[in-house]
Amino acid sequence: MSTNAPADRPPPDPAKLLAYWMEWEKGDTPPGRALANLKTGGMRELLEATLSVQLEAFGEPSPTA
């Protein structure tokens, strides 16, 4: 995972991150609050870890649109 994450922060919880996303999709949370929740919830670290696993398994990442 990223070395930028504070040592006292727990690892990202994908279920919690998805719940934050769903709250935003339903309109229960404003975009700024949703982004803050995703950021403090470790979305970057989760994405970095996922990309690392993908690179190990398949080589180059998928092209972006």
Distance bins in CASP14 RR format, pairs under 12 A and 6 or more apart:
PFRMAT RR
TARGET T0000
AUTHOR 0000-0000-0000
RMODE 2
METHOD distances of the structure
MODEL  1
1 7 0 0 0 0 0 1 0 0 0 0 0
1 9 0 0 0 0 0 1 0 0 0 0 0
1 10 0 0 0 0 0 1 0 0 0 0 0
1 11 1 0 0 1 0 0 0 0 0 0 0
1 12 0 0 0 0 1 0 0 0 0 0 0
1 42 0 0 0 0 1 0 0 0 0 0 0
1 44 0 0 0 0 1 0 0 0 0 0 0
1 45 1 0 1 0 0 0 0 0 0 0 0
1 46 0 0 0 0 1 0 0 0 0 0 0
1 47 0 0 0 0 0 1 0 0 0 0 0
1 48 1 0 0 1 0 0 0 0 0 0 0
1 49 1 0 1 0 0 0 0 0 0 0 0
1 50 0 0 0 0 0 1 0 0 0 0 0
1 51 0 0 0 0 0 1 0 0 0 0 0
1 52 0 0 0 0 1 0 0 0 0 0 0
1 53 0 0 0 0 0 1 0 0 0 0 0
2 9 0 0 0 0 0 1 0 0 0 0 0
2 11 0 0 0 0 0 1 0 0 0 0 0
2 12 0 0 0 0 0 1 0 0 0 0 0
2 42 0 0 0 0 1 0 0 0 0 0 0
2 43 0 0 0 0 0 1 0 0 0 0 0
2 44 1 0 0 1 0 0 0 0 0 0 0
2 45 1 0 1 0 0 0 0 0 0 0 0
2 46 0 0 0 0 1 0 0 0 0 0 0
2 47 0 0 0 0 1 0 0 0 0 0 0
2 48 1 0 1 0 0 0 0 0 0 0 0
2 49 0 0 0 0 1 0 0 0 0 0 0
2 50 0 0 0 0 0 1 0 0 0 0 0
2 51 0 0 0 0 0 1 0 0 0 0 0
2 52 0 0 0 0 1 0 0 0 0 0 0
3 44 0 0 0 0 0 1 0 0 0 0 0
3 45 0 0 0 0 1 0 0 0 0 0 0
3 48 0 0 0 0 1 0 0 0 0 0 0
4 39 0 0 0 0 0 1 0 0 0 0 0
4 42 0 0 0 0 0 1 0 0 0 0 0
4 44 1 0 0 1 0 0 0 0 0 0 0
4 45 0 0 0 0 1 0 0 0 0 0 0
4 48 0 0 0 0 1 0 0 0 0 0 0
5 11 0 0 0 0 1 0 0 0 0 0 0
5 12 0 0 0 0 1 0 0 0 0 0 0
5 39 0 0 0 0 0 1 0 0 0 0 0
5 40 0 0 0 0 0 1 0 0 0 0 0
5 41 0 0 0 0 1 0 0 0 0 0 0
5 42 1 0 0 1 0 0 0 0 0 0 0
5 43 0 0 0 0 0 1 0 0 0 0 0
5 44 0 0 0 0 1 0 0 0 0 0 0
5 45 1 0 1 0 0 0 0 0 0 0 0
5 46 0 0 0 0 0 1 0 0 0 0 0
5 48 0 0 0 0 1 0 0 0 0 0 0
5 49 0 0 0 0 0 1 0 0 0 0 0
6 40 0 0 0 0 0 1 0 0 0 0 0
6 41 0 0 0 0 0 1 0 0 0 0 0
6 42 0 0 0 0 0 1 0 0 0 0 0
6 45 0 0 0 0 0 1 0 0 0 0 0
9 39 0 0 0 0 0 1 0 0 0 0 0
9 40 0 0 0 0 1 0 0 0 0 0 0
9 41 1 0 0 1 0 0 0 0 0 0 0
9 42 1 0 0 1 0 0 0 0 0 0 0
9 44 0 0 0 0 0 1 0 0 0 0 0
9 45 0 0 0 0 1 0 0 0 0 0 0
10 16 0 0 0 0 1 0 0 0 0 0 0
10 40 0 0 0 0 0 1 0 0 0 0 0
10 41 0 0 0 0 1 0 0 0 0 0 0
10 42 0 0 0 0 1 0 0 0 0 0 0
10 45 0 0 0 0 0 1 0 0 0 0 0
10 46 0 0 0 0 0 1 0 0 0 0 0
11 17 0 0 0 0 0 1 0 0 0 0 0
11 41 0 0 0 0 1 0 0 0 0 0 0
11 42 0 0 0 0 1 0 0 0 0 0 0
11 45 1 0 0 1 0 0 0 0 0 0 0
11 46 0 0 0 0 1 0 0 0 0 0 0
11 48 0 0 0 0 0 1 0 0 0 0 0
11 49 0 0 0 0 1 0 0 0 0 0 0
12 18 0 0 0 0 0 1 0 0 0 0 0
12 20 0 0 0 0 0 1 0 0 0 0 0
12 37 0 0 0 0 0 1 0 0 0 0 0
12 38 0 0 0 0 1 0 0 0 0 0 0
12 39 0 0 0 0 0 1 0 0 0 0 0
12 40 0 0 0 0 0 1 0 0 0 0 0
12 41 1 0 0 1 0 0 0 0 0 0 0
12 42 1 0 1 0 0 0 0 0 0 0 0
12 43 1 0 0 1 0 0 0 0 0 0 0
12 44 0 0 0 0 1 0 0 0 0 0 0
12 45 1 0 1 0 0 0 0 0 0 0 0
12 46 1 0 1 0 0 0 0 0 0 0 0
12 47 0 0 0 0 1 0 0 0 0 0 0
12 48 0 0 0 0 1 0 0 0 0 0 0
12 49 1 0 0 1 0 0 0 0 0 0 0
12 50 0 0 0 0 1 0 0 0 0 0 0
13 19 0 0 0 0 1 0 0 0 0 0 0
13 20 0 0 0 0 1 0 0 0 0 0 0
13 37 0 0 0 0 0 1 0 0 0 0 0
13 38 0 0 0 0 0 1 0 0 0 0 0
13 40 0 0 0 0 0 1 0 0 0 0 0
13 41 1 0 0 1 0 0 0 0 0 0 0
13 42 0 0 0 0 1 0 0 0 0 0 0
13 43 0 0 0 0 0 1 0 0 0 0 0
13 45 0 0 0 0 0 1 0 0 0 0 0
13 46 0 0 0 0 1 0 0 0 0 0 0
14 20 0 0 0 0 0 1 0 0 0 0 0
14 21 0 0 0 0 0 1 0 0 0 0 0
14 38 0 0 0 0 0 1 0 0 0 0 0
14 41 0 0 0 0 0 1 0 0 0 0 0
14 42 0 0 0 0 1 0 0 0 0 0 0
14 43 0 0 0 0 1 0 0 0 0 0 0
14 45 0 0 0 0 0 1 0 0 0 0 0
14 46 1 0 0 1 0 0 0 0 0 0 0
14 47 0 0 0 0 0 1 0 0 0 0 0
14 49 0 0 0 0 0 1 0 0 0 0 0
14 50 0 0 0 0 1 0 0 0 0 0 0
15 21 0 0 0 0 0 1 0 0 0 0 0
15 22 0 0 0 0 0 1 0 0 0 0 0
15 41 0 0 0 0 0 1 0 0 0 0 0
15 46 0 0 0 0 0 1 0 0 0 0 0
16 22 0 0 0 0 0 1 0 0 0 0 0
16 23 0 0 0 0 0 1 0 0 0 0 0
16 37 0 0 0 0 1 0 0 0 0 0 0
16 38 0 0 0 0 1 0 0 0 0 0 0
16 40 0 0 0 0 0 1 0 0 0 0 0
16 41 1 0 0 1 0 0 0 0 0 0 0
16 42 0 0 0 0 1 0 0 0 0 0 0
16 43 0 0 0 0 0 1 0 0 0 0 0
16 46 0 0 0 0 0 1 0 0 0 0 0
17 23 0 0 0 0 0 1 0 0 0 0 0
17 24 0 0 0 0 0 1 0 0 0 0 0
17 34 0 0 0 0 0 1 0 0 0 0 0
17 35 0 0 0 0 0 1 0 0 0 0 0
17 37 0 0 0 0 1 0 0 0 0 0 0
17 38 1 0 0 1 0 0 0 0 0 0 0
17 39 0 0 0 0 0 1 0 0 0 0 0
17 40 0 0 0 0 0 1 0 0 0 0 0
17 41 1 0 0 1 0 0 0 0 0 0 0
17 42 1 0 0 1 0 0 0 0 0 0 0
17 43 1 0 1 0 0 0 0 0 0 0 0
17 44 0 0 0 0 0 1 0 0 0 0 0
17 45 0 0 0 0 0 1 0 0 0 0 0
17 46 1 0 0 1 0 0 0 0 0 0 0
17 47 0 0 0 0 1 0 0 0 0 0 0
17 50 0 0 0 0 0 1 0 0 0 0 0
18 24 0 0 0 0 0 1 0 0 0 0 0
18 25 0 0 0 0 0 1 0 0 0 0 0
18 34 0 0 0 0 0 1 0 0 0 0 0
18 37 0 0 0 0 0 1 0 0 0 0 0
18 38 0 0 0 0 0 1 0 0 0 0 0
18 41 0 0 0 0 0 1 0 0 0 0 0
18 43 0 0 0 0 0 1 0 0 0 0 0
18 46 0 0 0 0 0 1 0 0 0 0 0
19 25 0 0 0 0 0 1 0 0 0 0 0
19 26 0 0 0 0 0 1 0 0 0 0 0
19 28 0 0 0 0 0 1 0 0 0 0 0
19 29 0 0 0 0 0 1 0 0 0 0 0
19 34 0 0 0 0 0 1 0 0 0 0 0
19 37 0 0 0 0 1 0 0 0 0 0 0
19 38 0 0 0 0 0 1 0 0 0 0 0
19 41 0 0 0 0 0 1 0 0 0 0 0
20 26 0 0 0 0 0 1 0 0 0 0 0
20 27 0 0 0 0 0 1 0 0 0 0 0
20 28 0 0 0 0 0 1 0 0 0 0 0
20 29 1 0 0 1 0 0 0 0 0 0 0
20 31 0 0 0 0 0 1 0 0 0 0 0
20 32 0 0 0 0 0 1 0 0 0 0 0
20 33 0 0 0 0 1 0 0 0 0 0 0
20 34 1 0 1 0 0 0 0 0 0 0 0
20 35 0 0 0 0 1 0 0 0 0 0 0
20 36 0 0 0 0 1 0 0 0 0 0 0
20 37 1 0 1 0 0 0 0 0 0 0 0
20 38 1 0 1 0 0 0 0 0 0 0 0
20 39 0 0 0 0 1 0 0 0 0 0 0
20 40 0 0 0 0 1 0 0 0 0 0 0
20 41 1 0 0 1 0 0 0 0 0 0 0
20 42 0 0 0 0 0 1 0 0 0 0 0
20 43 0 0 0 0 1 0 0 0 0 0 0
20 46 0 0 0 0 0 1 0 0 0 0 0
21 27 0 0 0 0 0 1 0 0 0 0 0
21 28 0 0 0 0 0 1 0 0 0 0 0
21 29 0 0 0 0 1 0 0 0 0 0 0
21 31 0 0 0 0 0 1 0 0 0 0 0
21 34 1 0 0 1 0 0 0 0 0 0 0
21 35 0 0 0 0 0 1 0 0 0 0 0
21 37 0 0 0 0 1 0 0 0 0 0 0
21 38 1 0 0 1 0 0 0 0 0 0 0
21 41 0 0 0 0 0 1 0 0 0 0 0
21 43 0 0 0 0 1 0 0 0 0 0 0
21 46 0 0 0 0 0 1 0 0 0 0 0
22 28 0 0 0 0 1 0 0 0 0 0 0
22 29 0 0 0 0 1 0 0 0 0 0 0
22 34 0 0 0 0 1 0 0 0 0 0 0
22 37 0 0 0 0 0 1 0 0 0 0 0
22 38 0 0 0 0 0 1 0 0 0 0 0
23 29 1 0 1 0 0 0 0 0 0 0 0
23 30 0 0 0 0 1 0 0 0 0 0 0
23 31 0 0 0 0 0 1 0 0 0 0 0
23 32 0 0 0 0 0 1 0 0 0 0 0
23 33 0 0 0 0 1 0 0 0 0 0 0
23 34 1 0 0 1 0 0 0 0 0 0 0
23 35 0 0 0 0 0 1 0 0 0 0 0
23 37 1 0 0 1 0 0 0 0 0 0 0
23 38 0 0 0 0 0 1 0 0 0 0 0
24 30 1 0 0 1 0 0 0 0 0 0 0
24 31 1 0 0 1 0 0 0 0 0 0 0
24 32 0 0 0 0 1 0 0 0 0 0 0
24 33 0 0 0 0 1 0 0 0 0 0 0
24 34 1 1 0 0 0 0 0 0 0 0 0
24 35 0 0 0 0 1 0 0 0 0 0 0
24 36 0 0 0 0 0 1 0 0 0 0 0
24 37 0 0 0 0 1 0 0 0 0 0 0
24 38 0 0 0 0 1 0 0 0 0 0 0
25 31 0 0 0 0 0 1 0 0 0 0 0
25 34 0 0 0 0 1 0 0 0 0 0 0
26 34 0 0 0 0 0 1 0 0 0 0 0
27 33 0 0 0 0 0 1 0 0 0 0 0
27 34 0 0 0 0 1 0 0 0 0 0 0
28 34 0 0 0 0 1 0 0 0 0 0 0
28 37 0 0 0 0 0 1 0 0 0 0 0
29 35 0 0 0 0 1 0 0 0 0 0 0
29 36 0 0 0 0 1 0 0 0 0 0 0
29 37 1 0 0 1 0 0 0 0 0 0 0
29 38 0 0 0 0 0 1 0 0 0 0 0
30 36 0 0 0 0 1 0 0 0 0 0 0
30 37 0 0 0 0 0 1 0 0 0 0 0
31 37 0 0 0 0 0 1 0 0 0 0 0
31 38 0 0 0 0 0 1 0 0 0 0 0
32 38 0 0 0 0 1 0 0 0 0 0 0
32 39 0 0 0 0 1 0 0 0 0 0 0
32 40 0 0 0 0 0 1 0 0 0 0 0
33 39 0 0 0 0 0 1 0 0 0 0 0
33 40 0 0 0 0 0 1 0 0 0 0 0
34 40 0 0 0 0 0 1 0 0 0 0 0
34 41 0 0 0 0 0 1 0 0 0 0 0
34 43 0 0 0 0 0 1 0 0 0 0 0
35 41 0 0 0 0 0 1 0 0 0 0 0
35 42 0 0 0 0 0 1 0 0 0 0 0
35 43 0 0 0 0 1 0 0 0 0 0 0
35 44 0 0 0 0 0 1 0 0 0 0 0
36 42 0 0 0 0 0 1 0 0 0 0 0
36 43 0 0 0 0 0 1 0 0 0 0 0
37 43 0 0 0 0 1 0 0 0 0 0 0
38 44 0 0 0 0 1 0 0 0 0 0 0
38 45 0 0 0 0 0 1 0 0 0 0 0
38 46 0 0 0 0 1 0 0 0 0 0 0
38 47 0 0 0 0 0 1 0 0 0 0 0
39 45 0 0 0 0 0 1 0 0 0 0 0
39 46 0 0 0 0 0 1 0 0 0 0 0
39 47 0 0 0 0 0 1 0 0 0 0 0
41 47 0 0 0 0 0 1 0 0 0 0 0
42 48 0 0 0 0 1 0 0 0 0 0 0
42 49 0 0 0 0 1 0 0 0 0 0 0
42 50 0 0 0 0 0 1 0 0 0 0 0
43 49 0 0 0 0 0 1 0 0 0 0 0
43 50 0 0 0 0 0 1 0 0 0 0 0
44 50 0 0 0 0 0 1 0 0 0 0 0
44 51 0 0 0 0 0 1 0 0 0 0 0
45 51 0 0 0 0 0 1 0 0 0 0 0
45 52 0 0 0 0 0 1 0 0 0 0 0
46 52 0 0 0 0 0 1 0 0 0 0 0
46 53 0 0 0 0 0 1 0 0 0 0 0
47 53 0 0 0 0 0 1 0 0 0 0 0
47 54 0 0 0 0 0 1 0 0 0 0 0
47 61 0 0 0 0 0 1 0 0 0 0 0
48 54 0 0 0 0 0 1 0 0 0 0 0
48 55 0 0 0 0 0 1 0 0 0 0 0
48 61 0 0 0 0 0 1 0 0 0 0 0
49 55 0 0 0 0 0 1 0 0 0 0 0
49 56 0 0 0 0 0 1 0 0 0 0 0
50 56 0 0 0 0 0 1 0 0 0 0 0
50 57 0 0 0 0 0 1 0 0 0 0 0
50 58 0 0 0 0 0 1 0 0 0 0 0
50 61 0 0 0 0 0 1 0 0 0 0 0
50 62 0 0 0 0 0 1 0 0 0 0 0
51 57 0 0 0 0 0 1 0 0 0 0 0
51 58 0 0 0 0 0 1 0 0 0 0 0
51 59 0 0 0 0 0 1 0 0 0 0 0
51 60 0 0 0 0 0 1 0 0 0 0 0
51 61 1 0 0 1 0 0 0 0 0 0 0
51 62 0 0 0 0 1 0 0 0 0 0 0
51 64 0 0 0 0 0 1 0 0 0 0 0
52 58 0 0 0 0 0 1 0 0 0 0 0
52 59 0 0 0 0 0 1 0 0 0 0 0
52 61 0 0 0 0 0 1 0 0 0 0 0
53 59 0 0 0 0 0 1 0 0 0 0 0
53 61 0 0 0 0 0 1 0 0 0 0 0
54 60 0 0 0 0 1 0 0 0 0 0 0
54 61 1 0 0 1 0 0 0 0 0 0 0
54 62 1 0 0 1 0 0 0 0 0 0 0
55 61 1 0 0 1 0 0 0 0 0 0 0
55 62 0 0 0 0 0 1 0 0 0 0 0
END
